[in-house]
Amino acid sequence: MKRLIACVALLTIAGVCSYTFARPESTWAVQPLASPAGPNSTEPQVTIQGDRVILSWLEVAGKRATLKFAERSASGWSAAQTVTSSDNFFINEYDVPSVKALPDGTLAAYWIENNGPEPDATNVRLSWSKDKGHTWSRGVSPHHDGTETEHGFASLFAASGGGLGVIWIDGRATDPEKETGDMSLRSSVYSPEGKQLNETVVKSRVCECCSTSVAQTSDGVIAAFRNRSATEVRNIYTARFAGGHWDTPTAVHDDAWKIEACPITAPPSARTAGTWPSRGLWPRTTRATRLWPSPTTRAKASGSPFAWTTRVRWAGWAFNCCRTDRRL
């Protein structure tokens, strides 16, 4: 495999879509950087907490994989450090591990492991470091159902009080052999000491293998995911976590994308902005909307999770492009 190439850039619509925003931002330049990852590296992920930027990846040697990370500073990348190494990693390009800094300096890591003979049977694993990544706690799972089903596509966030929050797709109610049952979106919160405080169902039926994302805002944590209706319509939904509980999830926009299969993709987000593939006629089009409104907009829109839309085109794909009224 080729070495990972790290780029310092925010994912913007500029240069990708033909739409020009009413309030032009600064011109962004993409600059290639030397990567801290070693040979046979794969599954890169970048997380941001405040001014801390962390790149994580897997390095694969035979059947064994090692989760590593490095932090970017003004002087360059830190030396690569190891979170964990195992021959039981579940490796694919869609559900990638991550390492995230929390506000108190703690580092948290997420990865998935194989769990039984079923190809998609996996467990979410979490670990913490209190000494800047030099040592890590034993990996634990936020789910305790014991089923050999899919658990993955997790996203980490900083919980109030210095703890860690996590959402993931959970298949405990499914039957892999019969391909029946519903995947759910679940959440858990841990104390700063790593004690699990709760486990909650955010949405009881979601897309079987679509990624999740979270954004930290002044209004709380916003989770974005792909829903799955009883008629196989798979719109993007958001839910807000504030005051220790999740609000009822709502659709960002009625894409009316009906598909009896898993499209895998869902919205990566930055604060309250994100993009996601959707259906579209040929040539496909793109819709732009806000994932979550500001308090003022929310009052005016009577709770509507989107504020405006526009249509743009890009390479025949339908990407819904979102942005917020806040400067990213």
C-alpha positions as CSV (number, residue, x, y, z in Angstrom):
1,M,0.0,0.0,0.0
2,K,1.1,3.5,-0.6
3,R,2.1,5.7,2.4
4,L,-0.7,7.9,3.6
5,I,-0.6,11.4,2.4
6,A,-1.8,13.9,5.0
7,C,-3.2,17.3,3.8
8,V,-3.9,20.4,5.8
9,A,-7.3,21.4,4.5
10,L,-10.9,21.8,5.6
11,L,-13.4,20.1,3.3
12,T,-15.2,22.9,1.6
13,I,-17.4,23.2,-1.3
14,A,-15.1,25.5,-3.1
15,G,-13.4,23.7,-6.0
16,V,-15.9,20.9,-5.7
17,C,-19.3,22.4,-6.4
18,S,-20.3,25.1,-8.8
19,Y,-22.2,27.1,-6.1
20,T,-20.8,30.4,-4.8
21,F,-21.8,31.3,-1.3
22,A,-23.3,34.7,-0.6
23,R,-20.6,35.5,1.9
24,P,-17.3,34.5,0.3
25,E,-14.7,33.0,2.7
26,S,-10.9,33.1,2.4
27,T,-9.4,31.1,-0.4
28,W,-8.2,27.7,0.8
29,A,-5.1,26.0,-0.5
30,V,-4.4,22.3,-0.2
31,Q,-0.8,21.6,0.7
32,P,0.6,18.0,0.8
33,L,2.6,17.2,3.9
34,A,4.9,14.4,4.7
35,S,3.0,11.7,6.5
36,P,4.0,10.3,9.9
37,A,2.5,6.9,8.9
38,G,4.8,4.0,8.1
39,P,4.7,1.4,5.3
40,N,1.5,-0.6,4.7
41,S,-0.6,2.0,6.3
42,T,-4.4,2.3,5.8
43,E,-7.6,3.6,7.3
44,P,-6.5,7.3,8.1
45,Q,-8.7,9.4,10.3
46,V,-8.3,13.0,11.4
47,T,-10.0,14.4,14.6
48,I,-10.0,17.9,15.9
49,Q,-10.6,19.1,19.5
50,G,-10.0,22.8,20.0
51,D,-6.6,23.5,18.4
52,R,-5.5,19.9,18.6
53,V,-5.3,17.9,15.4
54,I,-4.7,14.1,15.5
55,L,-4.1,11.8,12.6
56,S,-4.6,8.1,13.3
57,W,-4.1,5.0,11.0
58,L,-3.5,1.3,10.9
59,E,-0.2,-0.3,10.0
60,V,-0.7,-3.9,8.7
61,A,1.9,-6.6,8.8
62,G,0.5,-10.0,7.8
63,K,-2.5,-10.8,10.0
64,R,-1.5,-8.2,12.6
65,A,-2.6,-4.6,12.6
66,T,-1.4,-1.8,14.8
67,L,-3.4,1.4,15.6
68,K,-1.1,4.4,15.6
69,F,-1.5,8.2,15.8
70,A,0.4,11.4,15.7
71,E,-0.5,15.0,16.6
72,R,0.1,18.0,14.4
73,S,1.6,21.2,15.8
74,A,3.2,24.3,14.5
75,S,6.5,22.5,14.3
76,G,5.1,19.5,12.4
77,W,4.0,16.0,13.3
78,S,4.8,14.4,16.6
79,A,6.5,11.0,16.7
80,A,4.0,8.2,15.9
81,Q,2.7,6.4,19.0
82,T,0.9,3.1,19.4
83,V,-2.6,2.6,20.9
84,T,-2.9,-1.1,20.5
85,S,-1.8,-4.0,18.3
86,S,-3.8,-7.2,17.5
87,D,-4.5,-9.9,14.9
88,N,-8.2,-9.5,15.6
89,F,-8.8,-6.1,14.0
90,F,-11.8,-5.8,11.7
91,I,-10.3,-3.8,8.7
92,N,-12.3,-2.1,6.0
93,E,-12.2,1.2,4.3
94,Y,-15.6,2.4,5.6
95,D,-15.4,1.9,9.3
96,V,-12.1,3.3,10.4
97,P,-10.6,3.7,13.9
98,S,-10.0,7.1,15.5
99,V,-8.0,8.8,18.2
100,K,-9.6,11.9,19.7
101,A,-8.3,14.5,22.3
102,L,-10.7,15.5,25.0
103,P,-10.8,19.0,26.6
104,D,-9.0,17.9,29.7
105,G,-6.1,16.4,27.7
106,T,-7.2,12.8,27.9
107,L,-6.9,10.8,24.6
108,A,-9.6,8.4,23.6
109,A,-9.4,5.7,20.9
110,Y,-11.9,3.7,19.1
111,W,-11.5,0.6,16.9
112,I,-13.5,-2.6,16.0
113,E,-12.6,-6.2,16.4
114,N,-13.9,-9.4,14.9
115,N,-16.6,-11.2,17.0
116,G,-17.4,-14.7,15.8
117,P,-17.6,-16.5,12.4
118,E,-20.1,-14.1,10.8
119,P,-18.3,-11.8,8.4
120,D,-19.9,-8.7,9.8
121,A,-19.9,-9.7,13.5
122,T,-17.9,-7.0,15.3
123,N,-17.4,-5.3,18.6
124,V,-16.7,-1.7,19.4
125,R,-13.6,-1.2,21.5
126,L,-12.7,2.0,23.5
127,S,-9.5,2.9,25.3
128,W,-8.1,5.9,27.2
129,S,-4.7,7.5,27.8
130,K,-4.0,10.0,30.6
131,D,-0.3,10.4,29.8
132,K,-0.3,11.9,26.3
133,G,-0.6,8.5,24.6
134,H,2.3,6.7,26.2
135,T,0.1,4.1,27.9
136,W,-3.5,3.1,27.3
137,S,-6.2,1.4,29.3
138,R,-7.5,-2.1,28.5
139,G,-10.0,-1.9,25.7
140,V,-13.7,-2.1,26.7
141,S,-17.0,-2.3,24.8
142,P,-19.9,0.1,25.3
143,H,-22.4,-2.7,24.4
144,H,-22.9,-5.8,26.5
145,D,-25.5,-7.8,24.6
146,G,-23.1,-10.6,23.8
147,T,-24.5,-11.2,20.3
148,E,-22.3,-12.1,17.4
149,T,-23.7,-9.3,15.3
150,E,-22.5,-6.1,13.8
151,H,-21.4,-3.2,16.2
152,G,-19.5,-0.4,14.6
153,F,-19.4,2.9,12.7
154,A,-18.8,4.7,16.0
155,S,-18.2,8.4,16.6
156,L,-16.6,9.9,19.7
157,F,-17.4,13.2,21.4
158,A,-16.5,15.1,24.5
159,A,-19.2,14.7,27.1
160,S,-20.0,17.3,29.8
161,G,-18.0,17.1,33.0
162,G,-14.9,15.9,31.2
163,G,-16.2,12.5,30.1
164,L,-16.4,10.6,26.8
165,G,-19.5,10.0,24.7
166,V,-19.9,7.6,21.9
167,I,-22.5,6.6,19.3
168,W,-22.5,3.4,17.3
169,I,-24.6,1.2,15.0
170,D,-25.8,-1.8,16.9
171,G,-27.1,-5.1,15.4
172,R,-28.2,-7.0,18.5
173,A,-31.8,-7.1,17.2
174,T,-30.7,-8.6,13.9
175,D,-30.5,-12.2,12.7
176,P,-27.5,-12.4,10.3
177,E,-28.4,-15.8,9.0
178,K,-31.9,-14.8,8.0
179,E,-30.9,-11.2,7.3
180,T,-33.8,-9.9,9.4
181,G,-34.2,-7.4,12.2
182,D,-33.3,-3.8,12.7
183,M,-29.9,-2.1,13.3
184,S,-30.2,0.7,15.9
185,L,-28.2,3.7,16.8
186,R,-27.1,3.6,20.4
187,S,-25.1,5.9,22.6
188,S,-23.1,5.7,25.8
189,V,-21.4,8.2,28.1
190,Y,-18.4,7.5,30.3
191,S,-17.1,9.4,33.3
192,P,-13.6,11.0,33.3
193,E,-12.4,7.9,35.1
194,G,-13.6,5.6,32.4
195,K,-16.8,4.3,34.2
196,Q,-19.7,3.7,31.9
197,L,-22.7,5.8,33.1
198,N,-25.4,4.7,30.7
199,E,-26.4,3.1,27.4
200,T,-29.2,4.7,25.3
201,V,-31.1,3.9,22.1
202,V,-31.0,7.1,20.0
203,K,-33.0,5.6,17.0
204,S,-34.4,2.0,16.9
205,R,-34.1,1.6,13.1
206,V,-31.2,3.0,11.0
207,C,-29.3,2.1,7.9
208,E,-27.5,-1.2,8.5
209,C,-24.0,-0.2,7.6
210,C,-23.8,3.6,7.2
211,S,-21.4,5.8,9.0
212,T,-22.2,8.2,11.7
213,S,-20.7,11.6,12.7
214,V,-20.9,14.1,15.5
215,A,-20.4,17.8,15.9
216,Q,-19.8,19.8,19.1
217,T,-21.8,23.0,19.2
218,S,-22.9,25.6,21.8
219,D,-26.4,24.0,21.6
220,G,-25.0,20.5,22.5
221,V,-23.7,17.5,20.6
222,I,-25.3,17.0,17.1
223,A,-25.2,13.4,15.8
224,A,-25.8,12.8,12.1
225,F,-26.7,9.4,10.6
226,R,-28.7,7.7,7.9
227,N,-32.2,6.6,8.9
228,R,-34.1,3.6,7.5
229,S,-37.8,3.9,7.3
230,A,-40.3,1.0,7.1
231,T,-40.5,1.6,3.4
232,E,-36.7,1.7,2.9
233,V,-36.4,5.5,2.5
234,R,-32.9,6.4,3.8
235,N,-32.8,10.1,4.6
236,I,-30.2,11.8,6.7
237,Y,-31.3,12.5,10.3
238,T,-29.8,14.4,13.2
239,A,-30.3,14.2,16.9
240,R,-29.1,16.6,19.6
241,F,-27.6,15.5,22.9
242,A,-27.9,18.1,25.7
243,G,-28.7,18.0,29.3
244,G,-27.9,14.3,29.5
245,H,-30.4,13.1,27.0
246,W,-31.1,12.8,23.2
247,D,-33.8,14.8,21.5
248,T,-36.1,13.0,19.1
249,P,-34.2,12.6,15.8
250,T,-35.4,14.6,12.8
251,A,-34.8,14.5,9.1
252,V,-32.4,17.1,7.7
253,H,-34.1,17.0,4.3
254,D,-36.6,14.7,2.7
255,D,-34.4,13.3,-0.1
256,A,-36.9,10.4,-0.5
257,W,-34.1,8.1,-1.5
258,K,-35.7,4.7,-1.5
259,I,-33.1,1.8,-1.8
260,E,-33.3,-1.7,-0.4
261,A,-29.6,-1.8,0.2
262,C,-27.1,-0.1,2.4
263,P,-25.4,2.9,0.6
264,I,-22.7,2.9,3.4
265,T,-22.2,6.7,3.3
266,A,-23.6,9.2,5.7
267,P,-22.6,12.8,6.5
268,P,-19.1,13.7,7.8
269,S,-19.7,16.9,9.7
270,A,-17.7,19.9,11.1
271,R,-19.6,21.7,13.8
272,T,-22.9,22.0,12.1
273,A,-21.9,21.4,8.5
274,G,-21.6,18.2,6.5
275,T,-21.9,16.5,3.2
276,W,-23.5,13.2,2.1
277,P,-24.3,11.3,-1.1
278,S,-27.9,11.1,-2.0
279,R,-30.1,10.0,-4.9
280,G,-30.5,12.1,-8.0
281,L,-31.8,12.2,-11.5
282,W,-29.2,12.3,-14.3
283,P,-27.3,14.5,-14.2
284,R,-27.4,14.2,-10.4
285,T,-27.8,17.3,-8.3
286,T,-26.7,18.5,-4.9
287,R,-28.8,20.1,-2.2
288,A,-27.2,22.4,0.4
289,T,-28.7,22.8,3.9
290,R,-27.8,23.4,7.5
291,L,-27.6,20.3,9.7
292,W,-28.7,22.2,12.8
293,P,-29.9,25.8,13.1
294,S,-28.7,28.5,15.4
295,P,-31.1,29.3,18.3
296,T,-32.5,32.3,16.4
297,T,-33.1,30.3,13.2
298,R,-34.6,27.4,15.2
299,A,-37.1,29.8,16.8
300,K,-38.1,31.3,13.4
301,A,-38.3,27.9,11.7
302,S,-40.4,26.2,14.5
303,G,-37.8,23.5,15.0
304,S,-36.9,22.9,11.4
305,P,-33.4,21.4,11.2
306,F,-32.6,23.1,7.9
307,A,-32.6,26.7,6.8
308,W,-31.9,26.9,3.0
309,T,-31.2,24.8,0.0
310,T,-29.5,25.2,-3.3
311,R,-28.6,23.0,-6.3
312,V,-25.1,22.4,-7.5
313,R,-23.4,19.7,-9.6
314,W,-20.2,17.7,-9.3
315,A,-18.9,14.8,-11.3
316,G,-22.3,13.2,-11.8
317,W,-22.6,12.5,-8.0
318,A,-25.3,13.8,-5.7
319,F,-23.6,15.4,-2.7
320,N,-25.8,17.4,-0.3
321,C,-23.6,20.2,0.9
322,C,-24.3,21.8,4.2
323,R,-22.9,24.9,6.0
324,T,-23.7,26.9,9.1
325,D,-24.0,30.6,9.7
326,R,-21.0,30.3,12.0
327,R,-17.5,30.7,10.6
328,L,-15.8,27.2,10.5
